[in-house]
Amino acid sequence: MADVDVTLTGPLFDGRADKVVDSAVDEAAEALAEVGRDAVRAVIGRKAKRSTGRFASRTRVDRRGDVFRTHTPGLRYGAWLEGTSRRNQRSTFKGHRPYREAAQEVQARLPQVADQVIGQAIKEIG
């Protein structure tokens, strides 16, 4: 009877591909969070008639563990601008919805960002 030995080599089998994929996932998540941040700033810039720039300038991307998030810390009127506070229910101002529109922009750009990051990862893996 004949024996056959199979040796598996290369980036898929030695751990290099795992590192590249992990890095690509982080890169894509951060890029999408930045898309969200930029979209929030654009919505406020486009819709707010008398903006001081404070909300847009404080909107940022942070990382907590494996999660990147776009948020505006330290501003109590964020819910009001979004249109989700109790004050919006009683007033004619129903909000600019910057985070809702930003989420839609992130969804729309996700395939493009993923294609770009995955393409780069494939080149790195070889």
C-alpha positions in Angstrom: 0.0 0.0 0.0 1.2 3.5 -0.9 1.4 6.4 1.6 0.7 9.9 0.5 1.9 12.9 2.5 0.3 16.3 2.0 2.0 19.4 3.3 -0.1 22.6 3.6 1.9 25.8 3.4 1.2 29.4 2.8 -0.7 32.3 4.4 -3.9 30.4 4.8 -2.2 27.7 6.8 0.5 29.4 8.8 -1.7 32.1 10.5 -0.7 35.1 8.3 -4.1 35.2 6.7 -5.9 35.3 10.0 -4.0 38.4 11.1 -4.7 40.1 7.8 -8.4 39.4 8.0 -8.6 40.6 11.6 -6.8 43.8 10.6 -9.1 44.2 7.6 -12.2 43.9 9.8 -10.9 46.6 12.1 -10.0 48.8 9.2 -13.5 48.5 7.6 -15.3 49.1 11.0 -13.2 52.2 11.6 -13.7 53.5 8.0 -17.5 53.0 8.3 -17.6 54.8 11.7 -15.7 57.7 10.0 -18.3 57.7 7.2 -20.9 58.0 9.9 -19.1 60.8 11.6 -18.7 62.8 8.4 -22.4 62.2 7.5 -23.6 63.5 10.9 -21.5 66.6 10.4 -22.8 67.0 6.8 -26.5 66.7 7.9 -26.0 69.3 10.7 -24.2 71.6 8.3 -26.9 71.3 5.7 -30.0 71.5 7.9 -29.1 73.7 10.9 -29.8 77.3 10.0 -27.9 78.9 12.9 -25.3 76.3 13.8 -22.4 77.3 16.0 -20.4 74.2 14.8 -20.2 72.8 18.4 -22.3 69.7 17.6 -20.3 68.9 14.4 -17.0 69.6 16.0 -17.6 67.3 19.0 -18.9 64.4 16.8 -16.2 61.8 16.9 -15.2 58.2 16.4 -14.1 56.2 19.5 -13.2 52.6 19.9 -14.3 50.5 22.9 -13.0 47.0 22.6 -14.0 45.6 19.2 -16.6 48.3 18.6 -16.1 51.6 16.8 -18.8 54.1 17.4 -19.7 57.6 16.1 -21.1 59.8 18.9 -21.3 63.3 20.3 -20.3 63.0 23.9 -21.0 65.7 26.5 -23.8 67.5 24.6 -27.2 67.3 26.3 -29.1 68.5 23.3 -28.1 65.6 21.0 -31.4 63.8 21.5 -33.2 67.1 20.7 -31.3 67.5 17.4 -32.0 63.9 16.6 -35.7 64.4 17.3 -36.0 61.8 20.0 -36.4 63.9 23.1 -39.6 64.7 25.0 -39.1 68.4 24.0 -39.5 67.4 20.3 -42.9 65.9 21.1 -44.2 69.2 22.4 -42.6 71.5 19.8 -42.8 72.1 16.1 -39.1 71.2 15.8 -39.0 67.5 15.1 -35.2 67.2 14.8 -32.7 67.1 12.0 -32.1 63.3 12.3 -28.4 63.4 11.8 -27.7 59.9 13.2 -30.6 58.3 11.3 -29.3 59.8 8.0 -25.8 58.9 8.9 -26.9 55.2 9.5 -28.4 55.2 6.0 -25.2 56.6 4.5 -23.1 53.9 6.3 -25.4 51.2 4.9 -25.1 52.7 1.4 -21.3 52.9 1.6 -20.7 49.5 3.3 -20.3 47.5 0.1 -17.8 50.0 -1.3 -15.7 50.2 1.8 -15.8 46.4 2.2 -14.7 45.8 -1.4 -11.8 48.2 -0.9 -10.6 46.7 2.3 -11.1 43.1 1.2 -9.3 43.8 -2.0 -6.3 45.1 -0.1 -6.4 42.2 2.3 -6.4 39.7 -0.7 -3.3 41.5 -2.1 -1.6 41.2 1.3 -2.3 37.5 1.6 -1.0 36.9 -1.8 
